[in-house]
């Protein structure tokens, strides 16, 4: 089975705040943390894969796709890492 990943790398604080909200509220924020979001699709029919495991092995963090094939890995550090997707069955 071949998987297709659509990824969106966002340089937002792990707390989920947007840069606009940070301007209005002075606080110390760790901008070295990022969120990795994306969609996992079946390459054969481009349908979302539900329950696929998406992980960054080097950081030992990951997520499982929802009913739309979407995932979000939060609290990742900036850098170049492997993104591994697995599907049971």
ABEGO torsion letter per residue (X at the ends): XBBBBBBBBBBBBAAGBBAAAAAABBBBBBAABBBBBBBBBBAAAGBBBBGBBBBBAAAGBBBBBBAAGBBBBBGBBBEBBBBBBBBBX
